[in-house]
């Protein structure tokens, strides 16, 4: 039977995970190489709910290699960019998505970071600055004069 690692979330919850699954994280892989597998591995930057999603994703990597994500994105439809499983997996509330990006970055799981960032990119694609502000709840702190100047300086970026 495969060796299991004990991953501990920021809330102190322990997850027993197969070594081959957990070491999809470069951070965990390095920790295991440095200090072995007997100790619990504390992940103080990762909440339990997010760690569960990370483990689900890493377990899936055993079944299916991650999709090659073409950049720039050609569409806003995740199903056209990645596998059906990945598209369904990454379909989540914005707050959880951002926490997943932070966890993927901290744990150094590149395919998960690419997938979650691609999801955010689809939320931005083809939107005006006003629509993006609404989507991500961002306050516009430019004066109309500043905004006009920025638009003028960056007009090249709006050409298709």
PyMOL commands that set and color helices and strands:
alter all, ss='L'
color gray80, all
select helices_A, chain A and resi 19-22+26-35+48-63+78-80+84-89+94-107+110-124+129-136+144-153+155-158
alter helices_A, ss='H'
color red, helices_A
select strands_A, chain A and resi 4-8+14-18+41-42
alter strands_A, ss='S'
color yellow, strands_A
deselect
rebuild
show_as cartoon
